[in-house]
């Protein structure tokens, strides 16, 4: 059987030369990013022996993404997504190279780690919007769910491969080699991106506008488009109510399930396996029709699974619940991104997708802080259950509105021009 028949949407996507090149570069960068994450945590611990510093450095990487992603969307729409992605990947690789050189020469201090972590997060804020904006140019529109789902599966697959490579490099060659591997992965992405043959950029309509006006235009368009506004609501719902479960696993393992580090790793791997399975399934399915029903069903199923996980005191009930959460988180994130990509005005694509990325990447840390703070007073199970109930309530109240936008979102029908003030 041919690849498209055997592997559904995945096989069809890999018939695209552009997608194959893009995926290969991003695969190497994703693996390298997980190596970098492990190596950075290791060097911070070596330098400080402080869990507080581990949290500070992690936040230092995340905060610039929350603040700068919308700006990265504007620059990608103005300058060109492909060009920006090349330079932003080069810049993010440079931060890894600087850390590697300083670690290898023994000159790395926690102050330099903090500064370079902030710079790394800032450069990532300029890679995420153009990376998402490029995707629709790689394949035909109906294959967007396949491509986005396979990207999610690739990311979580890298979660297994990257730490293994990082652990080997740290043990064998030192932490500098592991940090340097990140620069190597970024270099592969930089080298492969110019080989993409993308269509000409969509011309900007009307008179030239300033940077601030472009930023406001992106906010206005996202807020006024009924379908995209609802999808952004669901991105925030998943990011705040479901994704923080992963950050709370240590507390659940220790205080609820009374487990050790090895069992904690098993819980994290269970979520990762579910996420990979969800990404591969939505990629194999490979089409946009029916995504609204899948989205609503998976949101409900994931939140119910979270209620079971919160109530469980048993490992053997917690693991299936975590697997289900992993499956549904990736499917819902892929569905919302696919539907936004399918209907957004191409001239505002990077700006709108920047808001999607800002929430999906940055908001889980906000949710984790809120749930973790409540957990310090009430135990971790109650806040996780409350988050699930809040999510179910939002879904119940909004689902009729989501269904009313089904035709526009799934067929890619553009709403009337929403770029100008009413």
N, C-alpha and C positions, 0 to 999 in steps of 0.2 A: 504493500500500500504506500501511497505517496505520503510525504510528511504532512501536508495540510490535512489529509483525511485521518492519518494516524494520531496526530497530536492536536487536532482542533485548531483553535485560534493561535496557539503557540507555533505550530508548524507554518501557518499562513504568515505570521509575523516574521519568522526567520527566512522567508522567501525575499524579504526586503533587505537589500545590501546595506542601506542606511541603518536599519535597526540592528543588524548583526554587528556592524562596526561600533555603533553607539553602545550596545549592550556589553560588548567585550571591554571597552574602556571603562564603563561604569562598574562592571563586575570587579575589575582589578582595584578600582578606587574604593568600592564598598568593603572588600576584604581588607585593604590597607587601613581603612578607617577604623575597623574593629581591632586591628593590630595596634593602631595608634591609641585607641581608647584604653586598652589593657596596659600598654607601656606607660602612658601618661599617669594612670592611677598608681602603677608600680613605682615610678620615680618620685611622685608626690609622697607616697608612703615612706620611701627610703629617706627622703629629705626631711620629713617632719614627724613621722610616726603619729600623725594626727588625723582622726576621722573628720574633724571640722575642716581641715584643709582639703580633704578629698571632696567634700561638698562644695567648698568655695570655688575650687578649680572647675568642677563640673558646672556650676552656675555661671562661671566666667565664660565658658564656651557657649552656653545656651542664651544668656541675656542679649548678646548682640544680634542673634537670630531673630528674637522677638522684636527688637527695636528697628532693625535694618532691612528685614525682608521686604516690606513695602517699597522701600527706596530701591532695593535690588530689582524689583519688578518694573519700576519706572525706567531705570537705566537700561534694562533689557529691551523694553519696548522702544526706547529712543535710539539705542546704539546698535541693537541686534543681538538676539539671544546666543547665537553660535559664537560670535566674537567675544561677548562678555564671558561666556562659560570657559573659553580657552584661557583668558587672562585670570579669571577668578580661581580656576583649578591650579594654575601656575602659582598664584599667590598663596593659596592654602597649602600647597606642597612646600613652598618656601618656609612656612612657619614650622613644618615638621623637620625640614632639613636643618634649620637653625637650632632647634631643640636637640637634634641628633648630634650635631657638631659640638655643642656645648656639653652634652652628656658625655661624649667620647673624650673630650679634653679635660673633664673635671671642673668646668667653670659654671655649670648650671646651678642656679640658686632658685629657691621657691619664688622669689620676686620675678625672675625671668620666666619661670613656668607660668606665673599668673599673667604677665604681660603678653606672652606669646599665645596663651590660651584665649585671651580676649581677641587678639588679632586673628587667630584661627577661626573663632566663632564669627567674627566680622566678615572674613572672606567666604565662609560657608553661606552667609546670608545673601551673597551675590552669586552663588552657584545654584541655589535651589530654584528660584523663579525661572531662570533661563533653561535649566534642565527640564523642568516641567513644560515650558513653552515650546521646546523643540519637539517633544514627543509626537504631537499630532502631525508634524511634517514628515515623520519617518514611515508611517503606514497609512492605509486607507482609514477613514473615520470609523467604520464599523469594527475595526480591530483594536480600537483604543482600550477597551476593557482587557483584552488579551495582553497587550503590551504593558499596561499598568499593573495588572495582576502578576505577570511574570517578573516585573521589576521588584515588586514586593517580595515574591518568593526568593528572588536572587538576594535581596537585602538580608532576609532572615537566614538564608543559606550561608551567607557570608558571616553571620553571627556565630555559626558553628566552626567554620574554617578559620576565620581571622584569629580568634583567641588561641587556637591550637598552634598556628604559625607564630603568633606573638610569644607564647610561652616557650616554644623551641628557640626562637631567636634570643630572648632574654637569658635563658639558661645557658645557651651555647656561646653567644657572641656579646652579650651584654645589652642593656636597655637602649643604648645608642643605636644599635643595629635595628631594633624593633621600631624606634622612632624614624630612622632613615627609610625603613620599608614604606612608610606612609608617603614620603617624597617620591619613591619609586612608583607607587600606585598612581599618584597624581600625575606623574610624568607620562605614564601610559595613556591616561585620559587626555592629556594635552596633545600628545602626538596623534592620537586617533581622530580627535574632533575635526580637524581641518579636512579630513577625507570624506566627510559627509557632504553629499550633494543635495542641498535643500532648495526648495522653491524660493523665488524672490520674496522679499519682505512685503507685507501688506502695506500699501501706501497710507500715510496718515491723512485724514480728511480735514478740510478747513485750514484756517491760517495757523502758522506755527504757534505753539504755546510754550510757556515757561515750565520749569521743572515742578514747581509747587502746584501749578494748575494741572499738570499731568497726574500728580499724586492725588489731588482732590477728585479729579475725573474718575480715577480708578475706584476710590471709595464710593463715590456717588453711583457709579454704574453698578457696583456690587450690591449696594443697599437698595437700589430701585428695581433691579431685575428680580421678579418674584421667584423664579426657579432657582437661580444662583443663590439668592438670599436664604432660601430654605436649605440648600445643600451646605452652605457655610454654617448654618445653625446646627446641622447634624454633625459636621466635622467637629464643632465645638463640643457638642454633646458627648461624642465618643472620646474626645481628648480629655475632657474634664471628669467624666463619670466612669469610663471603662479602662482607658489606657493606664491610669495610675496604679492599677492592680499590680503591675509588674514591679513598681517601685516599693510596694508594700509587702513583697513576698518574704523578705527577711523577718519582718515583724510577725507575719502569720506563721512562718516556719518555727520561730523560736517560742512565741508566746501562746499560740493556739495549737499547733500540731506537735510541739515539743520535739523538734528535729534538729539535726546538725547541719554543717555546711554541705556535706555530700548530698543530703536530701534536698537542701535548698537549690543546689545546682540541678537536681532532677526536676524540681518544680519549674525552674526557669526554662529548662530544655523542653518541658511539656508545652508551655506556652509557645515557645519558638517553633516546635513541630506543628502545632495547630496553625500558627501564622503561615508557615510554609505551605501547609495543605490548603488553606484558604486561598492563598495567592495562586497556587498551581491550578486549583479548580476554576477560579474566575478567569484565569488565562486560557485554560482549555476551552471554556464556554465561549469566550471570544466574541461577544456581541452586546449591543446596548439595549435591545428590546427586552423588556421584562425586568430591567435593573431596579426600577422603583419597588416592585413587589419583593425582590430579593433584598433590597436595602432595608425596607421596613421589617421584613421577617427576621433578618439577621440582627438588627438592632434589638428587637424584642427578645430573640433567643439569647443573645449575648448578655443582656441585662438580667434575664432570668437565671442564666448560668452563674452570673456574679452573685445573685442572691443565694444560690445554693452554695457557692464557694464561701461566702461570708458566714453562712450558718453551719458549715461543715466543721467537724472536729476530727475528721478522718482523712488520711492521706488518699485513700482509694476512692473517695468521693471528690476530694479536692482536685485530683489530677484530671479526671474527665471534664470537670467544670472549667479548669484552666485551659484545657485543650479547646473546648468550645469557645471560650473567650478569645483565644488566639485566632481561631478560624474566623469568627464574626468580626473582630476588629479589622483584620486585613480586608475582608470582603466589603465591609461597609466603607472603609477609607478608599478602596479602589473604585467602588460604585459611585461615591460622591465626586471623586476626581474625574472619573470618566464622564459623568453627566455634566459637570461644569465645563470640561474641555469640549464636550459635544455641542454646547449651545452658546459659548462665550463669543463675543465679537473678537475676531482675530487680532485687531489692532490694539486691544486691551488685554490680550491673553496673559502676558507675563505679570501684569499688575494684579489681575484677579487671582491668578494661581499663587501669587505671593501671599495673599490673605489666607488662602487654603493652607499653604505651607506654614505660615506663622502660627496658625492654630494647631495643626497636626503635629508640628515639631516642638513648639514652645509651650502650648497650653497644658500638656500632661504634667509638666513640672509644677505648674500652678495648682492643678488638681491634687498632685501628690503632697504639696505643702499643706493644703486645706485638710485633706483626709488624714495626713500624718499628725497635724496639730490636733484635730478632733480625737484621733486615736490615742493621744497622750492623756486625754481626760476620760474617755469612755471605752477604751480598748479598740483594737483595730477592726473587729468584726462589725460593730454598729455603724461606723462611718462608711464602710464599704457597702453595707446594705442600704443605707440612706441614699448614697450616690446612685445606686441602682434604681431605687424607687423614684428618685427625682428624674432620672433619665427616662424611665417608663412613663411618667406623667407628661413629660415634654413630648415624647413620641405620640402618646395618645391624643394630646391636644392639637398636634400639628399634622397628623397623618392625612386628614382630609384635604388640607391645603397642598400637601406633597402630591397626593393622588391627582389633584386638579391640574398640576403642572406636568403630569406624566408624559403627555403627547409632545409638548415642547422640548422637554429634557431628553427624551429617548430618541426623538427623530432629528434633533439638532435644529429645530425651527427657531430662528432668531426672533426675539421679541422686538417690538418697535424701538427705534433709536432712543436709547436711555442715557446718552452721554451728555446731553444738555439739560440744564435745569428745567423743571416743569414750568 
